[in-house]
Structures are given as C-alpha cells and as structure tokens.
Amino acid sequence: MPMNKNLFSGTSGGSADEMLRAGPHVPASMRPYEEIRNRIISLELPPETTLARAELAERFNVSQSPVREAILRLEQDGLVVSYPQSRTVVTKIDVARIREEHFLRTAVECDVARALAESTDAAVLRKVKGLVKMQEALVGDIEQVELFKQLDEAFHEALFASVNQSNLHLHITARCGNLARLRSLDLPREVKMLSVLEGHRAVVDAIAEGNGEKASAAMRRHLSGTMERMPEIVRENEALFS
C-alpha cells in the first residue's frame, strides 16, 4: 500500500516535526533512519507499505543521500527491501529471523544480568528500581502502553550501560527489528504489561541478592514470554507475517 504522510503524525510518538525538534543533537543523516525505523517497529508503517525515497526526502527536508543511507541501514536490519526505480517496501515479519534475534538477545542479556549480580552497584539498583516503580503506575492503563514500552526499553538499556556495553545494546537493538515488531503486537494487553513488570522485578531482585545464576535465569524467563505466545500472535495477524 502507498506510503501515507499521515502515518508520520500518529499520536503515539508525536508528529515528525515535533520529534525532529526534540532531538537537535541527532545528525541529519540519522533522522530519517530513526523515525522510519520507529514507525516500522510500532507497526504504524505495517508490512508491505511502500516508501518513496523522493517523498521521504521531502518529508525530512533533506537530500536523497541521507534517505539512501537510512534505507540501506533498514535493509541491513531486515525491515525493508528495495527494488529498482527507487521503490522500497516494508518487509513482512520473518518468523525464522525472530527466532535468531531472540537467541542473540537472550544469550547476551542473560550475561549482562549475571555480570550485574556479580558486581552489585547500589546506584544501578536505584536507577532500575525507579524505572520499575514508574512502570508499576502504568500497569493496566492500555492508553499509556507507549510510555510503558519506553520505560521497558529504558530498563534494558540501563542494564547494558551499567556494564559499559551501551554500544552492544545499540547493536542488539538494530539487529532485533523483527522481534521488536512481534513484541509490539503482544504488548497492548493488561496481562502482558503485568508480565513485563513481574519479569523486571524478578531480575532486579536477583541482581540485588548478588545471585548471578538467578539473575540470568530470571532474565531468560522474562525474555521468553512473547516467544511462547508467538504461534498465537501469528495466527491472529497472519497477513503481517511471511
């Protein structure tokens, strides 16, 4: 389906202009990539949406060079595919790739949790506990699911930063776009919000105890929930999956 400019002014993340003004530190070449990726992950740009490069360049008020760079990165992320004559299409969600991405994320993040538990830092615990408390206030309020999701992402980002692996977090995030779209389909449910919260609590408690094995196991359980529901999610949204 053709790209609709209205897709870039959804309520969940503010208008494109607002988002660009909010991040002046972001290089111009990164802005198209970040916003298009966010819209794909949130499914505001669903699979099979056509993205016209000329339209994108006009939308972001940039030359086509940053747009080409953004498209190339999105292709590397497995989120779009390009065809001759400058036509780019959002890919369907790839189940096989989801399994690979989940394997990668689980392997890395379980070790992150283990490392934190084995070198407990009071400042780190205060920070992640604060994020969990903010999530507690949102559980059950589906209208706040986007803010809940942002806090979820901030929680995991904080764990990576605490073991000096922020660049690794960026790499994992970029490589897990199909998994992120699956999670977008799973999260808008009260029971899922509660499950995420309980998972975060279990990870934090194990880290606070200084128990590396327990922290790793808690993280593994936390990251497995959406995967366990994947067959059901695919059945409910067959048109979105390859």
C-alpha positions in Angstrom: 0.0 0.0 0.0 1.3 3.5 -0.7 3.0 5.5 2.0 0.6 7.9 3.6 2.2 11.0 5.1 -0.4 10.9 7.9 1.4 7.8 9.2 4.2 10.1 10.2 1.9 12.1 12.5 0.5 9.4 14.8 -0.5 10.1 18.4 1.9 7.6 20.0 5.1 9.4 19.2 4.0 12.9 18.3 4.3 14.5 14.9 7.5 14.0 12.8 8.2 17.7 13.2 7.9 17.5 17.0 10.2 14.5 17.1 12.8 16.2 15.0 12.7 19.4 17.1 13.1 17.3 20.2 16.4 15.8 19.1 18.6 18.5 17.6 21.7 16.6 18.6 20.9 13.8 16.2 22.8 14.2 12.9 20.5 15.0 9.9 21.6 11.7 8.2 20.3 9.7 11.2 16.8 11.3 11.5 15.2 9.5 8.6 16.5 6.2 9.8 15.5 6.6 13.4 12.0 7.8 12.7 11.2 5.4 9.9 12.5 2.5 12.0 10.4 3.6 15.0 7.3 3.7 12.8 8.0 0.3 11.4 8.6 -1.2 14.8 5.4 0.3 16.2 3.6 -1.0 13.0 2.4 2.5 12.1 4.2 1.6 8.9 2.9 -2.0 8.5 4.4 -4.7 6.3 4.0 -4.1 2.5 3.9 -0.3 3.0 5.7 1.4 0.1 8.2 4.1 0.9 9.0 6.5 -1.9 12.5 8.0 -1.5 11.6 11.3 -3.0 8.7 11.6 -0.6 10.9 10.8 2.3 13.5 13.3 1.3 10.8 16.0 1.1 9.3 14.9 4.4 12.6 15.2 6.3 13.7 18.2 4.3 17.0 16.5 3.3 18.7 15.4 0.1 18.2 11.9 -1.1 21.6 10.9 0.2 20.6 10.6 3.9 17.4 8.8 2.7 19.5 6.3 0.8 21.7 5.7 3.9 18.6 5.2 6.0 17.1 2.7 3.6 20.4 0.8 3.4 20.5 0.5 7.2 16.9 -0.5 7.4 17.6 -3.2 4.8 20.5 -4.4 7.0 18.0 -4.5 9.9 15.7 -6.7 7.8 12.9 -4.2 8.0 12.7 -3.1 4.3 13.6 -4.4 0.9 14.4 -2.2 -2.1 13.5 -2.8 -5.7 14.7 -1.0 -8.9 13.4 2.5 -9.7 13.7 3.7 -6.0 10.8 1.6 -4.6 11.2 0.4 -1.1 8.8 -1.8 0.8 8.4 -2.7 4.5 9.1 -6.4 4.9 6.7 -8.8 6.4 7.7 -10.1 9.9 10.0 -13.0 9.4 9.4 -15.8 12.0 12.7 -17.5 11.3 14.5 -14.3 11.8 12.6 -13.7 15.1 14.0 -16.9 16.4 17.5 -15.9 15.5 17.1 -12.4 17.1 15.7 -13.9 20.2 18.6 -16.3 20.5 21.0 -13.4 20.1 19.3 -11.1 22.6 18.8 -13.8 25.2 22.4 -15.0 25.1 23.8 -11.5 25.5 21.3 -10.1 28.0 21.4 -13.1 30.4 25.2 -12.5 30.7 24.5 -8.8 31.3 22.2 -9.7 34.2 24.7 -12.2 35.6 27.6 -9.6 35.4 25.5 -7.0 37.3 24.6 -9.5 40.0 28.2 -10.4 40.5 29.2 -6.8 40.9 26.2 -5.2 42.5 26.2 -1.4 42.2 23.8 0.5 44.5 23.4 3.3 42.0 22.4 0.9 39.3 19.9 -0.7 41.5 18.4 2.7 42.4 18.0 3.6 38.8 16.4 0.3 37.6 14.1 0.2 40.7 13.0 3.7 39.8 12.1 2.6 36.3 10.2 -0.4 37.6 8.2 1.9 40.0 7.2 4.1 37.1 6.1 1.1 35.2 4.0 -0.1 38.2 2.0 3.2 38.0 1.1 2.4 34.3 0.1 -1.3 34.5 -3.4 -1.8 33.5 -3.7 1.5 31.6 -3.7 0.5 28.0 -3.8 4.1 26.9 -0.3 4.5 28.4 1.2 1.5 26.7 3.6 3.6 24.6 5.1 5.2 27.7 5.2 1.7 29.4 7.1 0.4 26.4 9.6 3.3 26.6 10.2 2.5 30.2 10.7 -1.1 29.3 13.3 -0.2 26.7 15.0 2.2 29.2 15.2 -0.6 31.8 17.1 -2.9 29.5 19.3 0.0 28.1 20.2 0.9 31.7 21.4 -2.7 32.4 23.7 -2.7 29.4 25.0 0.8 30.3 25.8 -0.4 33.8 28.3 -3.0 32.5 29.7 -0.5 30.0 28.1 -2.2 27.0 25.9 0.6 25.6 27.3 0.1 22.0 26.4 -3.6 22.3 22.9 -2.6 23.3 22.6 -0.4 20.2 23.8 -3.3 18.0 21.4 -5.8 19.6 18.5 -3.3 19.1 19.3 -2.7 15.5 19.5 -6.5 14.8 16.2 -7.3 16.6 13.7 -5.4 14.5 11.5 -8.4 13.7 11.4 -9.4 17.3 10.5 -5.9 18.3 7.6 -5.9 15.9 6.4 -9.2 17.4 6.6 -7.5 20.8 4.6 -4.5 19.5 1.8 -6.9 18.6 2.0 -8.6 22.0 2.3 -5.7 24.4 -1.1 -3.8 24.2 -2.6 -6.2 26.8 -3.0 -5.7 30.5 -1.8 -9.2 31.2 1.4 -8.6 29.1 2.1 -5.3 30.9 1.9 -7.2 34.3 4.1 -10.0 33.0 6.8 -7.5 31.9 6.6 -5.7 35.3 7.0 -9.0 37.1 9.9 -10.0 34.9 11.7 -6.8 35.7 11.1 -7.2 39.4 12.5 -10.7 39.4 15.6 -9.6 37.5 16.2 -6.7 39.9 15.6 -8.8 43.0 18.2 -11.4 41.8 20.7 -8.7 41.0 20.2 -7.2 44.5 20.8 -10.6 46.0 24.1 -10.8 44.1 23.0 -14.2 42.6 24.3 -14.4 39.1 22.7 -17.7 38.2 19.3 -16.5 39.5 19.6 -13.2 37.6 20.5 -14.9 34.4 17.6 -17.3 34.8 15.1 -14.5 35.6 16.2 -12.6 32.5 15.8 -15.7 30.4 12.2 -16.2 31.7 11.5 -12.6 31.2 12.6 -12.6 27.6 10.7 -15.8 26.8 7.1 -14.6 27.3 6.4 -13.2 23.8 8.2 -16.1 22.2 5.8 -18.6 23.9 2.9 -16.6 22.6 4.3 -16.3 19.1 2.2 -19.1 17.4 -1.0 -17.4 18.7 0.2 -13.9 17.7 1.0 -15.2 14.2 -2.5 -16.8 13.9 -4.1 -13.6 14.9 -2.1 -11.5 12.5 -1.3 -13.8 9.6 -1.2 -11.0 6.9 1.7 -9.4 8.7 4.0 -12.4 8.7 6.0 -14.1 5.9 
